[in-house]
Amino acid sequence: MKRHEFLRELHKVTANRNYLEIGVNDGRSLTLSRVPSVAIDPAFKVVTEIRCDVHLAKATSDDFFARDNPLVHLRGGRHPLRQLARNRSPLAYWRRTTLDLSFIDGMHLFEYALRDFINVEKHSDWASVIVFDDMLPRSIDEAARDRHTNAWTGDVYKLIEILARYRPDLVTVLVDTQPTGQLVVFGADPTNTVLKDKYEEILAEYNVADPQKVPETVLERASAVKPETFTGAGFWGPLVRARNRGTKRSRGWEPLRRSLEQLGGAR
């Protein structure tokens, strides 16, 4: 299954009510969304028809998330001053927006992808689904930090190890999509600051010169789950119902974790 086919299936099984995308490029992934969306890219060149209500932000993801209320569009696009002028309560406007489905496909260097995750997690919760693209490079050359190939994943694959090491509270699933795999993350905790606190430490350890020593398990896709197995799993219905009911983490996360851990590639 190709990456965009997989993303199409994720939009179905997550029944997401909103969508965030980092790295728009020509819009081929954004065109899959049918819900209120936010898409971020400093140099997008959309050539595909977009069929959703979208805020297309021409900015780096760091700059975008530094804005006040960056996800205002997902609250219905109402400006708070206009809302107050109409004698409406601002409480609904300022209530925290939680992302249902996020796709991270920005700059192909691990430190950028890590910052993207840190920012996205602040607006997510245990029932959110966060997807990293290009996590299974096919060669050492394709995984180089200094791009010298046509197809290029960069070293974002390092997030597999970084999340497993620093955030064992999360569950991650490698998915064997074509051409370069994806990593799906569950259990986000917006109150957790470990990655932010340890960012400089992580950067010092993992920012190494080419050629990268890509683990054989990554190159061979040893623990990656077939996309059809993943999207056809039985936990999606309970996850969606719990999310829509506003089920608290204390009640919803452990059943989901147990279901995820039954998948061969879950960590």
PASEBA-1860 file (N, C-alpha, C; in nm, 3 decimals):
! residues 267
1> MKRHEFLR> 0.084/-0.119/0.000/0.000/0.000/0.000/0.088/0.124/0.000 ~ 0.059/0.218/-0.090/0.136/0.341/-0.097/0.093/0.438/0.013 ~ 0.182/0.535/0.039/0.160/0.624/0.153/0.027/0.700/0.146 ~ -0.010/0.747/0.028/-0.134/0.824/0.018/-0.257/0.735/0.029 ~ -0.246/0.613/-0.015/-0.355/0.517/0.006/-0.372/0.490/0.155 ~ -0.260/0.477/0.225/-0.265/0.455/0.369/-0.326/0.574/0.441 ~ -0.285/0.695/0.402/-0.342/0.815/0.463/-0.492/0.823/0.438 ~ -0.535/0.787/0.319/-0.678/0.786/0.288/-0.752/0.693/0.384
9> ELHKVTAN> -0.694/0.576/0.408/-0.757/0.481/0.500/-0.757/0.533/0.643 ~ -0.651/0.603/0.681/-0.647/0.661/0.816/-0.756/0.765/0.836 ~ -0.781/0.845/0.736/-0.890/0.942/0.745/-1.023/0.870/0.769 ~ -1.038/0.752/0.711/-1.162/0.676/0.729/-1.171/0.615/0.868 ~ -1.068/0.539/0.908/-1.078/0.464/1.033/-1.071/0.553/1.156 ~ -1.003/0.668/1.146/-0.999/0.757/1.261/-1.125/0.842/1.272 ~ -1.204/0.851/1.163/-1.322/0.937/1.162/-1.288/1.073/1.222 ~ -1.174/1.126/1.181/-1.122/1.249/1.241/-1.213/1.368/1.213
17> RNYLEIGV> -1.223/1.451/1.314/-1.306/1.571/1.305/-1.226/1.693/1.261 ~ -1.093/1.682/1.267/-1.004/1.787/1.219/-0.873/1.723/1.176 ~ -0.790/1.803/1.111/-0.666/1.748/1.054/-0.561/1.857/1.049 ~ -0.436/1.818/1.084/-0.323/1.908/1.074/-0.214/1.841/0.993 ~ -0.151/1.919/0.905/-0.047/1.865/0.819/0.072/1.960/0.817 ~ 0.190/1.905/0.840/0.315/1.981/0.830/0.390/1.928/0.708 ~ 0.408/2.015/0.610/0.472/1.974/0.486/0.369/1.948/0.378 ~ 0.325/2.053/0.311/0.215/2.044/0.215/0.265/2.004/0.076
25> NDGRSLTL> 0.377/2.065/0.036/0.434/2.044/-0.097/0.328/2.073/-0.204 ~ 0.292/1.974/-0.286/0.197/1.999/-0.395/0.051/1.970/-0.358 ~ 0.026/1.929/-0.233/-0.110/1.913/-0.185/-0.168/1.774/-0.201 ~ -0.087/1.675/-0.242/-0.143/1.541/-0.266/-0.194/1.473/-0.140 ~ -0.136/1.503/-0.025/-0.188/1.446/0.099/-0.301/1.531/0.154 ~ -0.290/1.662/0.141/-0.395/1.752/0.191/-0.527/1.729/0.118 ~ -0.521/1.690/-0.007/-0.644/1.671/-0.084/-0.730/1.557/-0.031 ~ -0.674/1.475/0.057/-0.748/1.363/0.115/-0.843/1.408/0.227
33> SRVPSVAI> -0.820/1.526/0.282/-0.898/1.571/0.396/-1.035/1.625/0.353 ~ -1.136/1.595/0.436/-1.271/1.646/0.415/-1.322/1.719/0.538 ~ -1.233/1.747/0.631/-1.270/1.811/0.758/-1.192/1.940/0.774 ~ -1.231/2.029/0.868/-1.153/2.150/0.892/-1.006/2.115/0.916 ~ -0.917/2.183/0.843/-0.776/2.145/0.840/-0.687/2.267/0.854 ~ -0.566/2.240/0.904/-0.458/2.338/0.905/-0.339/2.273/0.838 ~ -0.281/2.343/0.739/-0.168/2.288/0.665/-0.056/2.390/0.663 ~ 0.067/2.346/0.694/0.178/2.437/0.718/0.294/2.401/0.625
41> DPAFKVVT> 0.344/2.502/0.555/0.460/2.481/0.466/0.511/2.618/0.425 ~ 0.642/2.644/0.440/0.693/2.777/0.402/0.703/2.798/0.252 ~ 0.691/2.691/0.173/0.709/2.704/0.028/0.619/2.608/-0.048 ~ 0.491/2.602/-0.008/0.402/2.508/-0.076/0.378/2.550/-0.221 ~ 0.348/2.451/-0.302/0.315/2.475/-0.443/0.199/2.382/-0.480 ~ 0.085/2.413/-0.426/-0.032/2.327/-0.442/-0.079/2.326/-0.586 ~ -0.089/2.208/-0.643/-0.138/2.191/-0.780/-0.258/2.097/-0.784 ~ -0.303/2.053/-0.666/-0.413/1.959/-0.655/-0.534/2.029/-0.595
49> EIRCDVHL> -0.652/1.995/-0.640/-0.774/2.054/-0.584/-0.788/2.016/-0.437 ~ -0.807/2.115/-0.353/-0.827/2.093/-0.210/-0.977/2.093/-0.182 ~ -1.022/1.991/-0.109/-1.166/1.973/-0.091/-1.206/1.976/0.056 ~ -1.143/2.066/0.130/-1.178/2.082/0.271/-1.166/2.230/0.308 ~ -1.220/2.264/0.424/-1.208/2.398/0.480/-1.071/2.408/0.544 ~ -0.978/2.479/0.480/-0.838/2.473/0.523/-0.780/2.612/0.547 ~ -0.698/2.619/0.651/-0.608/2.733/0.671/-0.472/2.690/0.620 ~ -0.429/2.744/0.509/-0.302/2.709/0.449/-0.200/2.814/0.492
57> AKATSDDF> -0.111/2.775/0.583/-0.017/2.869/0.643/0.118/2.863/0.574 ~ 0.158/2.973/0.512/0.289/2.980/0.448/0.390/3.026/0.553 ~ 0.441/2.929/0.628/0.530/2.958/0.739/0.605/2.831/0.777 ~ 0.716/2.847/0.848/0.779/2.729/0.906/0.690/2.680/1.020 ~ 0.702/2.555/1.053/0.619/2.502/1.162/0.656/2.567/1.295 ~ 0.785/2.595/1.316/0.826/2.662/1.440/0.757/2.798/1.453 ~ 0.758/2.876/1.344/0.695/3.008/1.348/0.543/2.996/1.365 ~ 0.485/2.897/1.299/0.340/2.881/1.308/0.296/2.852/1.451
65> FARDNPLV> 0.364/2.758/1.516/0.322/2.721/1.652/0.360/2.826/1.756 ~ 0.445/2.922/1.718/0.477/3.031/1.809/0.367/3.138/1.810 ~ 0.271/3.128/1.719/0.161/3.225/1.714/0.068/3.208/1.834 ~ 0.000/3.315/1.865/-0.109/3.303/1.963/-0.223/3.226/1.897 ~ -0.277/3.127/1.966/-0.389/3.050/1.916/-0.368/3.000/1.772 ~ -0.264/2.921/1.749/-0.234/2.878/1.611/-0.345/2.796/1.547 ~ -0.426/2.730/1.627/-0.531/2.644/1.573/-0.668/2.712/1.574 ~ -0.668/2.845/1.568/-0.794/2.918/1.571/-0.888/2.872/1.459
73> HLRGGRHP> -0.835/2.837/1.344/-0.919/2.795/1.232/-1.004/2.673/1.268 ~ -0.951/2.585/1.351/-1.024/2.463/1.386/-1.130/2.489/1.490 ~ -1.135/2.612/1.543/-1.242/2.651/1.634/-1.355/2.717/1.559 ~ -1.349/2.714/1.428/-1.455/2.773/1.348/-1.415/2.902/1.282 ~ -1.289/2.944/1.305/-1.239/3.062/1.237/-1.291/3.194/1.291 ~ -1.357/3.194/1.408/-1.412/3.318/1.461/-1.305/3.398/1.532 ~ -1.302/3.523/1.506/-1.210/3.614/1.575/-1.271/3.649/1.711 ~ -1.191/3.644/1.820/-1.249/3.667/1.953/-1.312/3.804/1.970
81> LRQLARNR> -1.253/3.908/1.907/-1.311/4.042/1.923/-1.444/4.052/1.852 ~ -1.454/3.988/1.735/-1.582/3.987/1.665/-1.686/3.910/1.746 ~ -1.641/3.802/1.809/-1.734/3.721/1.888/-1.788/3.802/2.006 ~ -1.697/3.873/2.072/-1.740/3.956/2.185/-1.834/4.066/2.139 ~ -1.806/4.122/2.022/-1.891/4.230/1.970/-2.032/4.181/1.943 ~ -2.046/4.052/1.917/-2.179/3.996/1.891/-2.243/3.943/2.019 ~ -2.182/3.978/2.134/-2.236/3.939/2.265/-2.240/3.788/2.284 ~ -2.143/3.720/2.220/-2.134/3.576/2.241/-2.028/3.548/2.346
89> SPLAYWRR> -2.046/3.441/2.416/-1.948/3.405/2.517/-1.817/3.364/2.451 ~ -1.704/3.417/2.499/-1.575/3.379/2.442/-1.526/3.246/2.493 ~ -1.595/3.186/2.588/-1.544/3.064/2.650/-1.529/2.951/2.549 ~ -1.628/2.937/2.462/-1.619/2.829/2.362/-1.503/2.853/2.267 ~ -1.477/2.980/2.237/-1.367/3.011/2.146/-1.233/2.973/2.207 ~ -1.215/3.006/2.333/-1.084/2.986/2.395/-1.064/2.844/2.445 ~ -1.167/2.761/2.442/-1.150/2.623/2.487/-1.046/2.553/2.401 ~ -0.964/2.472/2.462/-0.853/2.407/2.393/-0.903/2.318/2.279
97> TTLDLSFI> -0.841/2.333/2.162/-0.871/2.247/2.049/-0.777/2.129/2.050 ~ -0.831/2.010/2.040/-0.750/1.888/2.038/-0.748/1.832/1.897 ~ -0.628/1.804/1.848/-0.612/1.749/1.714/-0.648/1.601/1.712 ~ -0.727/1.561/1.614/-0.762/1.420/1.599/-0.658/1.344/1.516 ~ -0.617/1.404/1.405/-0.521/1.339/1.314/-0.420/1.442/1.267 ~ -0.291/1.409/1.284/-0.183/1.498/1.240/-0.084/1.420/1.156 ~ -0.032/1.485/1.053/0.064/1.423/0.962/0.188/1.511/0.955 ~ 0.303/1.456/0.996/0.428/1.529/1.001/0.517/1.484/0.885
105> DGMHLFEY> 0.534/1.573/0.789/0.614/1.543/0.671/0.686/1.670/0.628 ~ 0.754/1.733/0.725/0.823/1.858/0.698/0.967/1.835/0.658 ~ 1.057/1.915/0.713/1.199/1.905/0.682/1.251/1.767/0.725 ~ 1.328/1.700/0.639/1.369/1.562/0.663/1.496/1.549/0.747 ~ 1.502/1.623/0.856/1.609/1.611/0.953/1.545/1.585/1.088 ~ 1.606/1.495/1.167/1.538/1.447/1.287/1.504/1.559/1.384 ~ 1.590/1.662/1.395/1.564/1.766/1.493/1.441/1.849/1.457 ~ 1.415/1.866/1.329/1.294/1.936/1.285/1.169/1.852/1.315
113> ALRDFINV> 1.178/1.723/1.281/1.066/1.633/1.307/1.037/1.622/1.456 ~ 1.143/1.625/1.537/1.125/1.619/1.681/1.054/1.744/1.731 ~ 1.095/1.861/1.684/1.027/1.985/1.725/0.883/1.985/1.677 ~ 0.860/1.933/1.558/0.723/1.924/1.508/0.638/1.840/1.602 ~ 0.693/1.727/1.646/0.617/1.641/1.737/0.590/1.712/1.870 ~ 0.691/1.779/1.924/0.674/1.851/2.049/0.560/1.952/2.037 ~ 0.556/2.024/1.926/0.451/2.124/1.905/0.314/2.062/1.883 ~ 0.309/1.956/1.804/0.182/1.889/1.778/0.126/1.827/1.906
121> EKHSDWAS> 0.213/1.768/1.986/0.167/1.700/2.107/0.099/1.797/2.204 ~ 0.142/1.922/2.204/0.080/2.022/2.292/-0.068/2.039/2.262 ~ -0.109/2.004/2.141/-0.247/2.021/2.097/-0.315/1.886/2.073 ~ -0.262/1.780/2.133/-0.317/1.646/2.115/-0.348/1.584/2.249 ~ -0.404/1.462/2.248/-0.422/1.388/2.373/-0.412/1.239/2.344 ~ -0.446/1.157/2.441/-0.421/1.013/2.431/-0.491/0.949/2.311 ~ -0.602/1.004/2.267/-0.679/0.947/2.156/-0.641/1.006/2.022 ~ -0.548/1.100/2.019/-0.503/1.158/1.893/-0.415/1.059/1.817
129> VIVFDDML> -0.412/1.074/1.686/-0.328/0.990/1.600/-0.229/1.081/1.529 ~ -0.100/1.056/1.551/0.007/1.139/1.494/0.093/1.051/1.405 ~ 0.112/1.094/1.281/0.181/1.013/1.181/0.307/1.085/1.132 ~ 0.420/1.013/1.136/0.544/1.061/1.074/0.561/0.991/0.941 ~ 0.603/1.067/0.840/0.632/1.008/0.709/0.782/0.981/0.696 ~ 0.819/0.896/0.598/0.959/0.872/0.560/1.044/0.815/0.673 ~ 0.989/0.718/0.745/1.058/0.663/0.861/1.137/0.536/0.830 ~ 1.127/0.484/0.708/1.196/0.360/0.674/1.277/0.380/0.545
137> PRSIDEAA> 1.392/0.446/0.556/1.476/0.466/0.438/1.520/0.332/0.380 ~ 1.541/0.329/0.249/1.576/0.205/0.181/1.726/0.187/0.166 ~ 1.803/0.289/0.199/1.948/0.280/0.188/2.012/0.385/0.276 ~ 2.141/0.369/0.301/2.215/0.468/0.380/2.220/0.601/0.307 ~ 2.234/0.598/0.174/2.237/0.722/0.097/2.106/0.798/0.110 ~ 1.995/0.726/0.107/1.864/0.792/0.117/1.843/0.854/0.254 ~ 1.915/0.801/0.355/1.899/0.849/0.493/2.000/0.956/0.531 ~ 2.078/1.003/0.436/2.182/1.103/0.467/2.120/1.235/0.510
145> RDRHTNAW> 2.190/1.306/0.595/2.146/1.440/0.632/2.170/1.538/0.517 ~ 2.280/1.520/0.448/2.312/1.604/0.333/2.257/1.537/0.208 ~ 2.150/1.590/0.155/2.083/1.523/0.043/2.171/1.516/-0.081 ~ 2.183/1.393/-0.134/2.256/1.374/-0.259/2.189/1.268/-0.347 ~ 2.063/1.238/-0.317/1.985/1.144/-0.397/1.854/1.209/-0.436 ~ 1.789/1.155/-0.538/1.660/1.208/-0.580/1.555/1.182/-0.472 ~ 1.537/1.054/-0.437/1.448/1.017/-0.326/1.526/1.034/-0.196 ~ 1.466/1.102/-0.098/1.540/1.138/0.024/1.448/1.136/0.145
153> TGDVYKLI> 1.484/1.054/0.243/1.411/1.053/0.370/1.481/1.136/0.475 ~ 1.613/1.158/0.457/1.688/1.219/0.565/1.694/1.126/0.685 ~ 1.729/1.181/0.799/1.749/1.095/0.918/1.635/1.104/1.019 ~ 1.512/1.127/0.969/1.398/1.131/1.062/1.370/0.995/1.124 ~ 1.426/0.888/1.065/1.409/0.754/1.123/1.458/0.749/1.268 ~ 1.544/0.841/1.307/1.597/0.842/1.444/1.487/0.865/1.548 ~ 1.373/0.920/1.502/1.261/0.939/1.596/1.212/0.807/1.652 ~ 1.230/0.698/1.578/1.188/0.567/1.628/1.259/0.538/1.760
161> EILARYRP> 1.389/0.554/1.761/1.469/0.527/1.882/1.449/0.635/1.987 ~ 1.443/0.760/1.944/1.430/0.871/2.040/1.301/0.858/2.120 ~ 1.189/0.832/2.053/1.062/0.820/2.124/1.060/0.697/2.214 ~ 1.117/0.587/2.167/1.122/0.465/2.249/1.205/0.488/2.376 ~ 1.310/0.565/2.363/1.402/0.587/2.475/1.352/0.692/2.572 ~ 1.304/0.803/2.520/1.266/0.915/2.606/1.117/0.920/2.640 ~ 1.035/0.851/2.561/0.891/0.855/2.585/0.830/0.714/2.581 ~ 0.871/0.629/2.674/0.815/0.494/2.677/0.666/0.490/2.711
169> DLVTVLVD> 0.612/0.605/2.753/0.469/0.612/2.782/0.386/0.610/2.654 ~ 0.448/0.645/2.540/0.379/0.641/2.412/0.380/0.500/2.355 ~ 0.291/0.474/2.261/0.297/0.352/2.180/0.317/0.394/2.036 ~ 0.420/0.339/1.972/0.449/0.371/1.832/0.437/0.245/1.748 ~ 0.387/0.262/1.627/0.370/0.150/1.535/0.433/0.186/1.402 ~ 0.532/0.107/1.359/0.591/0.123/1.227/0.501/0.055/1.125 ~ 0.473/0.124/1.015/0.384/0.070/0.913/0.461/0.062/0.781 ~ 0.452/-0.053/0.717/0.531/-0.083/0.598/0.463/-0.032/0.472
177> TQPTGQLV> 0.448/0.099/0.463/0.391/0.161/0.342/0.502/0.188/0.242 ~ 0.463/0.200/0.117/0.559/0.230/0.011/0.554/0.380/-0.022 ~ 0.667/0.443/-0.047/0.797/0.378/-0.060/0.881/0.373/0.067 ~ 0.856/0.463/0.163/0.951/0.477/0.274/0.889/0.472/0.414 ~ 0.776/0.406/0.428/0.723/0.376/0.560/0.676/0.494/0.641 ~ 0.597/0.462/0.744/0.545/0.565/0.833/0.544/0.514/0.977 ~ 0.547/0.607/1.070/0.541/0.575/1.212/0.417/0.643/1.269 ~ 0.331/0.564/1.334/0.208/0.618/1.392/0.222/0.617/1.544
185> VFGADPTN> 0.190/0.729/1.606/0.210/0.748/1.749/0.076/0.766/1.819 ~ 0.060/0.693/1.929/-0.060/0.702/2.012/-0.020/0.737/2.155 ~ -0.114/0.796/2.228/-0.093/0.821/2.371/-0.033/0.956/2.403 ~ -0.049/1.052/2.313/0.010/1.185/2.336/-0.035/1.242/2.470 ~ 0.058/1.314/2.532/0.030/1.376/2.662/0.078/1.521/2.656 ~ -0.014/1.616/2.642/0.027/1.757/2.627/0.096/1.815/2.749 ~ 0.090/1.745/2.861/0.156/1.795/2.983/0.299/1.745/2.995 ~ 0.339/1.652/2.910/0.472/1.592/2.919/0.574/1.684/2.850
193> TVLKDKYE> 0.680/1.721/2.923/0.781/1.812/2.869/0.918/1.747/2.854 ~ 0.925/1.615/2.862/1.055/1.546/2.858/1.132/1.579/2.731 ~ 1.067/1.570/2.616/1.138/1.593/2.490/1.187/1.738/2.479 ~ 1.108/1.831/2.524/1.150/1.971/2.524/1.266/1.992/2.620 ~ 1.254/1.933/2.739/1.359/1.949/2.841/1.490/1.884/2.798 ~ 1.481/1.773/2.726/1.599/1.697/2.685/1.643/1.728/2.541 ~ 1.584/1.829/2.481/1.609/1.854/2.338/1.757/1.873/2.307 ~ 1.827/1.955/2.382/1.968/1.980/2.354/2.051/1.854/2.376
201> EILAEYNV> 2.015/1.776/2.475/2.084/1.648/2.499/2.063/1.552/2.382 ~ 1.940/1.545/2.333/1.909/1.458/2.219/1.985/1.505/2.095 ~ 1.985/1.636/2.073/2.053/1.693/1.957/2.203/1.660/1.960 ~ 2.264/1.673/2.075/2.408/1.647/2.087/2.442/1.502/2.057 ~ 2.354/1.410/2.093/2.382/1.268/2.072/2.351/1.221/1.932 ~ 2.241/1.267/1.876/2.192/1.210/1.750/2.233/1.287/1.625 ~ 2.284/1.409/1.641/2.326/1.485/1.525/2.470/1.447/1.491 ~ 2.485/1.349/1.405/2.616/1.298/1.368/2.636/1.314/1.217
209> ADPQKVPE> 2.762/1.314/1.176/2.794/1.337/1.036/2.761/1.216/0.950 ~ 2.737/1.242/0.822/2.719/1.134/0.726/2.852/1.060/0.707 ~ 2.847/0.931/0.669/2.725/0.852/0.646/2.661/0.807/0.777 ~ 2.528/0.808/0.780/2.455/0.765/0.898/2.463/0.614/0.916 ~ 2.468/0.570/1.040/2.465/0.427/1.069/2.320/0.386/1.090 ~ 2.253/0.359/0.981/2.111/0.325/0.987/2.097/0.181/1.038 ~ 2.019/0.159/1.144/2.002/0.023/1.196/1.949/-0.072/1.089 ~ 2.000/-0.194/1.092/1.954/-0.295/0.997/1.805/-0.320/1.012
217> TVLERASA> 1.755/-0.310/1.135/1.611/-0.333/1.157/1.526/-0.231/1.082 ~ 1.583/-0.111/1.063/1.512/-0.007/0.987/1.521/-0.037/0.838 ~ 1.642/-0.064/0.789/1.660/-0.090/0.646/1.583/-0.214/0.601 ~ 1.572/-0.313/0.690/1.503/-0.437/0.656/1.355/-0.435/0.693 ~ 1.310/-0.325/0.755/1.169/-0.311/0.797/1.126/-0.428/0.884 ~ 1.214/-0.467/0.973/1.197/-0.590/1.048/1.070/-0.593/1.133 ~ 1.033/-0.481/1.192/0.918/-0.481/1.284/0.798/-0.404/1.230 ~ 0.802/-0.372/1.101/0.693/-0.293/1.043/0.570/-0.377/1.017
225> VKPETFTG> 0.454/-0.322/1.048/0.326/-0.390/1.031/0.272/-0.362/0.890 ~ 0.206/-0.459/0.832/0.142/-0.436/0.704/0.031/-0.332/0.720 ~ 0.022/-0.236/0.630/-0.079/-0.131/0.646/-0.221/-0.184/0.651 ~ -0.249/-0.291/0.576/-0.384/-0.349/0.577/-0.418/-0.408/0.714 ~ -0.317/-0.466/0.779/-0.336/-0.520/0.915/-0.365/-0.407/1.012 ~ -0.291/-0.299/0.997/-0.305/-0.186/1.088/-0.440/-0.118/1.075 ~ -0.478/-0.083/0.953/-0.605/-0.012/0.935/-0.725/-0.103/0.957 ~ -0.705/-0.234/0.949/-0.814/-0.328/0.971/-0.825/-0.377/1.114
233> AGFWGPLV> -0.742/-0.325/1.204/-0.742/-0.369/1.344/-0.873/-0.332/1.413 ~ -0.902/-0.402/1.522/-1.030/-0.384/1.589/-1.038/-0.269/1.687 ~ -0.927/-0.199/1.712/-0.929/-0.095/1.815/-0.983/0.039/1.765 ~ -0.997/0.055/1.633/-1.035/0.187/1.582/-1.175/0.230/1.628 ~ -1.271/0.140/1.621/-1.407/0.176/1.663/-1.413/0.221/1.808 ~ -1.358/0.141/1.903/-1.356/0.185/2.043/-1.280/0.316/2.063 ~ -1.170/0.334/1.988/-1.093/0.458/2.001/-1.178/0.579/1.961 ~ -1.245/0.569/1.848/-1.326/0.681/1.800/-1.440/0.712/1.897
241> RARNRGTK> -1.506/0.607/1.946/-1.617/0.629/2.040/-1.568/0.693/2.169 ~ -1.455/0.646/2.220/-1.401/0.704/2.344/-1.360/0.848/2.324 ~ -1.298/0.876/2.210/-1.256/1.014/2.180/-1.376/1.106/2.170 ~ -1.480/1.064/2.098/-1.596/1.149/2.077/-1.676/1.171/2.205 ~ -1.668/1.077/2.296/-1.736/1.091/2.426/-1.655/1.173/2.524 ~ -1.531/1.204/2.488/-1.445/1.278/2.580/-1.395/1.193/2.694 ~ -1.378/1.063/2.670/-1.331/0.973/2.775/-1.194/1.016/2.826 ~ -1.179/1.019/2.956/-1.053/1.063/3.014/-0.942/0.961/2.991
249> RSRGWEPL> -0.820/1.009/2.992/-0.705/0.922/2.972/-0.702/0.807/3.073 ~ -0.738/0.837/3.196/-0.733/0.737/3.301/-0.824/0.618/3.273 ~ -0.925/0.637/3.189/-1.017/0.528/3.156/-0.993/0.471/3.017 ~ -0.945/0.554/2.925/-0.937/0.509/2.786/-0.803/0.459/2.739 ~ -0.693/0.507/2.799/-0.563/0.479/2.743/-0.518/0.334/2.759 ~ -0.535/0.278/2.875/-0.485/0.141/2.898/-0.552/0.037/2.808 ~ -0.684/0.041/2.789/-0.745/-0.053/2.692/-0.689/-0.036/2.552 ~ -0.664/0.089/2.509/-0.608/0.112/2.377/-0.465/0.061/2.371
257> RRSLEQLG> -0.387/0.086/2.475/-0.249/0.038/2.477/-0.244/-0.114/2.463 ~ -0.329/-0.183/2.536/-0.329/-0.331/2.529/-0.363/-0.378/2.387 ~ -0.459/-0.311/2.324/-0.496/-0.349/2.188/-0.381/-0.323/2.090 ~ -0.314/-0.210/2.107/-0.203/-0.176/2.020/-0.087/-0.272/2.035 ~ -0.062/-0.313/2.157/0.052/-0.400/2.182/0.034/-0.539/2.124 ~ -0.087/-0.573/2.084/-0.111/-0.699/2.017/-0.063/-0.697/1.872 ~ -0.038/-0.576/1.819/0.018/-0.565/1.684/0.168/-0.595/1.691 ~ 0.217/-0.664/1.592/0.357/-0.707/1.595/0.458/-0.595/1.602
265> GAR> 0.430/-0.481/1.539/0.530/-0.375/1.532/0.513/-0.265/1.636 ~ 0.421/-0.283/1.730/0.398/-0.179/1.831/0.507/-0.181/1.937 ~ 0.546/-0.064/1.984/0.643/-0.051/2.092/0.579/0.019/2.210
END
